[in-house]
Amino acid sequence: MAMDGAVVNGERLSAFDLDGLREVFRKSVREHDVTAADWAEHAKLFLKRTTNRQTGKDVIGQAA
């Protein structure tokens, strides 16, 4: 079963939203000098912080 989006805080995110979230995550990885071995843990913390503060649509504006 293919998944065409994700649900965050009860809101379905589009592929565009997820792409924006991915870019913000990559920026966070660079800014915090996260090694590839630590990406999984960083991703958990990143998503926890991000979804507790705002929906994915608000995050996309921060990628720029």
C-alpha angles and dihedrals in degrees: 000000000000120000115219096185145352134249118234121176089346093306122114113230123212126226086258091055091049091049090053091048090050091053092050089049092051090050089051091050091053094045093050096040091235114183121226089250090059098045095099094055092042090051092053092051093042093053093044092053094041097048092044091057106037148344122272092257091063091049094058091069089059093059092075 
